[in-house]
Amino acid sequence: MYLGWFDDNPKKSASLKITEAIDAYMDRFKTRPNVVLVNEADCAEINGVKVRPEGYIRRNNFWVGWEDAARV
């Protein structure tokens, strides 16, 4: 299950946007995600979560979710 998150605020860093997306996921699903799919331009290092750039993700869109450990 993924949560789509959009944030195009140019004053925020990519890591802050990803952290806010993770927080929204945890509020909604009551569990911590293990992967965030991002555009290559929005890649950032986040502890405890795999941030994976994908070519089909548009800029400022963040897909936060859970994948089996074998895929992450």
Protein Blocks (a to p, Z undefined) as FASTA:
>chain_A
ZZddddfbfkbcfklmmmmmmmmmmmmnopacfbdcddfklgccdehiacdddfklcghi
acdddddfklZZ
